[in-house]
């Protein structure tokens, strides 16, 4: 897969990779997995939180 990124994002990834002693690819994967975790947490929270409309 090829992904075209804006210059500022490319620079951010390069800086993060340098700080974390990883590759830019590893930083992209970390960011996507972090976002996946946030989305999953929100999904689970939405399922387990009773709706106010139902009187729960």
C-alpha positions in Angstrom: 0.0 0.0 0.0 1.2 3.5 -0.8 0.1 6.4 1.3 0.8 10.0 0.3 1.1 12.2 3.4 1.3 16.0 3.8 4.8 17.4 4.5 3.9 18.3 8.1 2.7 14.7 8.8 5.8 13.3 7.2 8.0 15.5 9.4 6.1 14.6 12.5 6.5 10.8 11.8 10.2 11.3 11.1 10.6 13.1 14.4 8.6 10.6 16.4 10.5 7.7 14.8 13.8 9.3 15.8 12.6 9.9 19.4 11.2 6.4 19.8 14.1 4.6 17.9 11.6 3.1 15.4 10.8 3.5 11.8 8.2 5.8 10.3 6.2 2.7 9.3 6.2 1.6 13.0 4.9 5.1 14.0 2.1 4.9 11.5 1.1 1.5 12.8 1.2 2.7 16.4 -1.0 5.7 15.6 -3.5 3.6 13.7 -3.7 1.0 16.5 -4.1 3.8 19.1 -7.0 5.2 17.1 -8.5 1.7 16.8 -8.3 1.4 20.6 -10.0 4.7 21.1 -12.8 3.8 18.7 -13.3 0.4 20.4 -13.4 2.0 23.8 -16.1 4.5 22.5 -18.0 1.7 20.9 -18.0 -0.5 24.1 -18.9 2.6 26.2 -21.8 3.4 23.9 -23.1 -0.2 24.2 -22.7 -0.5 28.0 -24.0 3.0 28.9 -27.8 3.0 29.5 -29.7 5.5 27.5 -31.2 8.4 29.5 -34.3 8.2 27.2 -35.0 4.6 28.4 -35.0 5.7 32.0 -31.9 3.6 32.7 
